[in-house]
Amino acid sequence: MWIRNSLFLLISTIVFAKAVSAQELQAKVTVLANRIYNTTDRSMFQTLQTALTNFLNNRRWTGDSYAPSEKIICTFLINLDEQVDQNTFKASLTVQAARPVYNASYVSPIINFRDKDFTFRYIQFQNVDFNENRIQGTDPLVANLTAVLAYYVYIILGMDYDSFGIKSGVPFFIKAQNIVTNAPETNDLFGWRAFDGLRNRYWLADNLTNNRYNLMHDVLYTYFRKGLDKMYENENDAREQILQAFNYLNNMNTENPNSMIVQFFIQNRKSEFVQVFKNATPQQKQQAIDLLQRIDVSNAAAYKQELK
C-alpha cells in the first residue's frame, strides 16, 4: 500500500513501499438499538456489534500490506430504527473515515456519509461473511448486511488511495460498483438502484467509475496530496493547488449539475475550507469565496462572512 506514515519520511517511494502484513482497517462499529422494544434478548445487538467489528478488521480487503500504524481509522454507526420482522431491521448507517495530513496532527475526512436505506436480517451468532463471487447469498436480507458494509469499505479504500496517487483508488471503486451490479434484491431493499433516489449507493459508485466524472480523481489527489500535505512546506503554493481542486469541482458541477459526488466531497467540510484560507492572501480568499459559493451554495453566505 502507500505507506501512510512513511509518506512523511520518504514520499518518493510511497506507491511502491511495503510494510509488515496486517489488515487495512481500524474500524469501530456501534449498534444503537434504543428504538427497538420487541426483542427480548438484547444481547444480540452487542453480538452483532462484535461480529461486524471482527468482520471489518480481520478481513483482508486489498493485496497490499499495512503496518499497524498505517491502518485507516473509520467508524460505522448503525442506528436501528425499526424491527420489521423477526430478526429483520430497518436502520441508518453513518460511515466516517479520515486521512492524516503530512506533518500535522490534523486528520481530514475522506468520507462522512449517512445511508438511510439499510435493511438487513441478523440472527444471533450467525456467520458474518462476504463473498464477492456470490454477493446475493442464499438470503438477500442476510447478505445485505455485509454487502453494504463491504461496499463502503471499498469506497473508503478508493478515496484514500486516490488521495495518495492519482486514480490509484479506481480498482476499489470498481469493486464497489461490482457490489452494486450484483447486489441482493428484494422489495424490502433500497439504495442499490438508480430509481431509489438521487443520493444513494448506486449513484456514488456510478460517479466514481463513470468517465464523465474523471476529474474527481484529480480533485482527490490535488486537494489532499498537492494541497493539504504541502501546507507545512509552502502554504501559498498549497492553497493554489487547493484552488485548482475547487476549479475542478466547479467544472464538474457546471457540466453535471446536482451530481452526487460533488456534494459527497464538500459536505461537512466548510470548517476545513475556511481554516485553510483564513490566513490566505486577499486574492486567494476572493478566489476561494467565488468558487465555494458556486459549489457549496448552502454555505455561500458563511464563506463570504468568514473569509472577508
C-alpha positions in Angstrom: 0.0 0.0 0.0 1.0 3.6 0.1 2.7 3.8 3.4 0.7 6.5 5.2 3.2 7.3 7.9 6.3 6.6 5.9 4.8 9.1 3.4 6.2 11.8 5.7 9.7 10.4 5.6 10.1 9.0 2.1 7.3 10.3 -0.2 9.1 9.4 -3.4 8.7 5.7 -2.7 5.2 5.8 -1.2 3.5 4.0 -4.0 5.9 1.1 -4.0 6.8 0.7 -0.4 5.7 -2.4 1.6 5.2 -2.9 5.3 4.6 -5.8 7.5 1.4 -7.8 6.9 -1.7 -6.5 8.6 -5.3 -5.8 7.8 -6.2 -2.4 6.4 -8.8 -1.0 8.8 -9.0 0.1 12.3 -12.8 0.1 12.4 -15.1 0.9 15.2 -18.7 -0.4 14.9 -21.5 0.9 17.1 -25.0 -0.6 17.0 -27.7 1.6 18.6 -31.0 -0.2 19.4 -32.8 2.4 21.6 -35.8 2.3 19.3 -36.2 -1.5 19.3 -38.6 -2.6 22.0 -39.9 -6.0 20.8 -36.7 -8.0 21.2 -36.4 -9.9 24.4 -32.7 -10.8 24.2 -30.9 -7.5 23.7 -27.6 -9.2 23.9 -27.9 -9.9 20.2 -27.1 -6.2 19.5 -23.8 -6.5 21.3 -23.1 -9.8 19.5 -23.9 -8.1 16.2 -21.6 -5.2 17.0 -18.7 -7.5 17.9 -19.3 -9.7 14.8 -19.2 -6.7 12.5 -16.2 -5.2 14.1 -14.3 -8.5 13.6 -15.6 -8.8 10.1 -14.2 -5.4 9.1 -10.9 -5.5 11.0 -9.9 -9.1 10.4 -10.7 -9.5 6.7 -8.0 -8.7 4.1 -9.6 -6.1 1.7 -6.6 -5.5 -0.5 -3.5 -7.3 -1.8 -1.2 -4.7 -0.1 0.5 -4.8 3.3 -0.2 -2.4 6.1 1.7 -1.7 9.3 -0.5 -1.4 12.3 0.2 2.4 12.5 -1.0 2.7 8.8 -4.5 1.3 9.3 -7.3 3.5 8.1 -9.3 4.7 11.1 -13.0 4.6 10.4 -16.4 4.3 12.2 -19.6 2.6 11.3 -22.6 3.7 13.3 -25.7 1.6 12.8 -28.8 3.1 14.2 -31.7 0.6 14.3 -34.9 2.4 13.5 -37.4 -0.4 13.3 -37.8 -4.1 13.7 -40.0 -5.0 10.7 -40.0 -8.8 11.1 -38.3 -11.4 13.3 -34.6 -10.7 13.2 -35.1 -8.1 10.4 -34.3 -4.4 10.9 -34.5 -1.1 9.2 -31.6 1.1 10.0 -29.5 4.1 9.0 -25.7 3.7 8.6 -23.3 6.6 9.2 -19.8 5.9 7.8 -16.8 8.1 8.6 -13.1 7.8 7.8 -10.2 10.2 7.9 -6.8 10.7 6.4 -3.7 12.1 8.2 -2.3 15.3 6.9 1.5 15.4 6.4 3.5 17.0 9.2 0.4 17.9 11.2 -1.7 16.4 14.0 -4.8 17.2 11.9 -6.8 14.4 10.0 -9.0 15.3 7.1 -12.3 13.4 6.4 -12.3 11.2 3.4 -15.9 10.1 3.9 -18.7 11.3 6.2 -21.9 9.9 4.9 -25.3 8.8 6.2 -27.0 6.0 4.4 -30.7 5.9 5.3 -31.6 2.7 3.4 -30.0 -0.1 5.4 -32.3 -3.1 5.9 -30.9 -6.5 6.9 -31.6 -9.7 8.7 -29.4 -10.9 11.6 -29.8 -14.0 13.7 -27.7 -14.0 16.8 -24.4 -15.9 16.3 -24.9 -16.3 12.5 -21.8 -16.4 10.4 -20.9 -12.9 9.2 -19.1 -13.1 5.9 -18.9 -11.6 2.4 -18.3 -13.5 -0.9 -17.5 -11.2 -3.8 -18.5 -14.0 -6.2 -21.8 -14.6 -4.5 -22.9 -11.3 -3.2 -26.7 -12.1 -3.1 -26.1 -15.2 -1.0 -29.0 -17.6 -0.2 -31.0 -14.9 1.7 -30.9 -11.4 0.3 -31.7 -9.8 3.6 -28.9 -11.6 5.4 -26.5 -10.9 2.5 -27.4 -7.2 2.5 -25.8 -6.8 6.0 -22.2 -7.4 4.8 -22.8 -6.3 1.2 -23.5 -2.7 2.4 -20.5 -2.7 4.7 -18.2 -4.2 2.1 -19.4 -1.5 -0.4 -18.4 1.3 2.0 -15.1 -0.3 2.8 -14.2 -0.2 -0.9 -15.4 3.4 -1.1 -13.1 4.3 1.8 -10.2 2.5 0.3 -10.7 4.1 -3.1 -10.9 7.6 -1.6 -7.8 7.0 0.5 -5.7 5.5 -2.3 -6.8 8.3 -4.8 -5.6 10.9 -2.3 -2.1 9.5 -2.4 -1.8 8.5 -6.1 -4.0 9.8 -8.9 -6.5 7.2 -10.0 -4.9 4.7 -7.6 -8.3 4.2 -6.0 -10.1 3.1 -9.2 -9.7 -0.7 -8.6 -11.6 -0.3 -5.3 -14.3 1.9 -6.9 -14.8 -0.8 -9.4 -15.2 -3.4 -6.6 -17.9 -1.1 -5.1 -19.5 -0.9 -8.5 -19.5 -4.7 -8.8 -21.4 -4.9 -5.5 -24.0 -2.5 -6.8 -24.4 -4.6 -10.0 -24.8 -7.9 -8.1 -26.5 -6.5 -5.0 -29.0 -8.5 -3.0 -32.6 -8.0 -4.4 -35.9 -8.0 -2.7 -38.8 -5.5 -2.5 -37.5 -4.6 1.0 -34.1 -3.4 -0.1 -33.3 0.1 -1.3 -30.2 2.1 -2.2 -28.8 -0.1 -4.9 -30.8 1.1 -7.8 -30.8 4.4 -9.8 -34.6 4.9 -9.1 -34.1 4.5 -5.3 -33.1 8.2 -5.1 -30.5 10.8 -6.1 -28.1 10.3 -3.3 -27.5 6.6 -2.8 -25.0 3.7 -3.2 -25.9 3.4 -6.9 -25.1 7.0 -7.8 -22.0 7.2 -5.6 -20.4 4.2 -7.3 -21.5 5.4 -10.7 -20.0 8.9 -10.2 -16.7 7.3 -9.1 -16.4 4.9 -12.1 -18.1 6.9 -14.9 -15.7 8.7 -17.2 -18.0 11.8 -17.1 -16.6 12.4 -13.6 -13.0 11.6 -14.2 -12.0 15.0 -12.8 -13.0 13.7 -9.3 -9.7 11.7 -9.2 -7.8 14.9 -9.9 -9.8 16.6 -7.2 -8.9 14.0 -4.6 -5.2 13.9 -5.5 -4.8 17.6 -5.9 -6.7 18.6 -2.7 -5.0 16.1 -0.4 -1.6 15.3 -1.8 -0.7 18.5 -3.6 -2.7 20.8 -1.2 -3.2 19.8 2.4 0.0 17.7 2.5 2.1 20.6 1.3 0.8 23.2 3.7 3.7 22.7 6.0 6.3 23.3 3.2 4.7 26.2 1.4 1.2 27.5 2.4 0.8 29.8 -0.6 1.6 27.1 -3.2 -0.6 24.6 -1.3 -3.5 26.9 -1.4 -3.1 27.4 -5.1 -3.4 23.7 -5.5 -6.5 23.6 -3.4 -8.0 26.4 -5.5 -7.2 24.2 -8.5 -9.1 21.4 -6.9 -12.0 23.8 -6.4 -11.8 24.7 -10.1 -12.1 21.0 -11.0 -15.1 20.7 -8.7 -16.7 23.8 -10.3 -16.2 22.4 -13.8 -17.7 19.1 -12.8 -20.7 20.9 -11.2 -21.2 23.0 -14.3 -21.1 20.0 -16.7 -23.1 17.7 -14.4 -25.4 19.8 -12.2 -26.6 18.2 -9.0 -24.2 15.3 -9.3 -23.8 13.3 -6.1 -20.0 13.2 -6.0 -19.5 16.9 -5.7 -21.9 17.1 -2.7 -20.4 14.0 -1.3 -17.0 15.5 -1.2 -17.8 19.0 0.1 -20.4 18.1 2.8 -19.2 18.7 6.3 -16.0 20.3 5.0 -16.9 24.0 5.4 -14.8 24.5 8.5 -11.8 22.9 6.9 -12.1 25.1 3.8 -12.4 28.2 6.0 -9.4 27.2 8.1 -7.2 26.7 5.0 -8.0 30.1 3.6 -8.4 32.3 6.7 -4.8 33.4 6.5 -4.6 33.4 2.7 -3.8 36.5 0.6 -6.8 38.7 -0.3 -6.6 37.4 -3.9 -6.7 33.8 -2.8 -9.5 34.5 -0.3 -11.6 36.1 -3.1 -10.9 33.2 -5.5 -11.9 30.7 -2.7 -15.1 32.6 -2.0 -16.1 32.8 -5.6 -15.6 29.1 -6.2 -17.0 27.9 -3.0 -20.2 29.9 -3.4 -20.8 28.1 -6.7 -20.0 24.5 -5.5 -21.3 24.8 -1.9 -24.4 27.0 -2.3 -25.9 26.2 1.1 -22.8 27.7 2.8 -22.3 30.6 0.4 -23.1 33.4 3.0 -20.8 31.7 5.6 -17.8 31.7 3.2 -18.3 35.4 2.4 -18.6 36.3 6.1 -15.8 34.1 7.5 -13.3 34.8 4.7 -13.8 38.5 4.4 
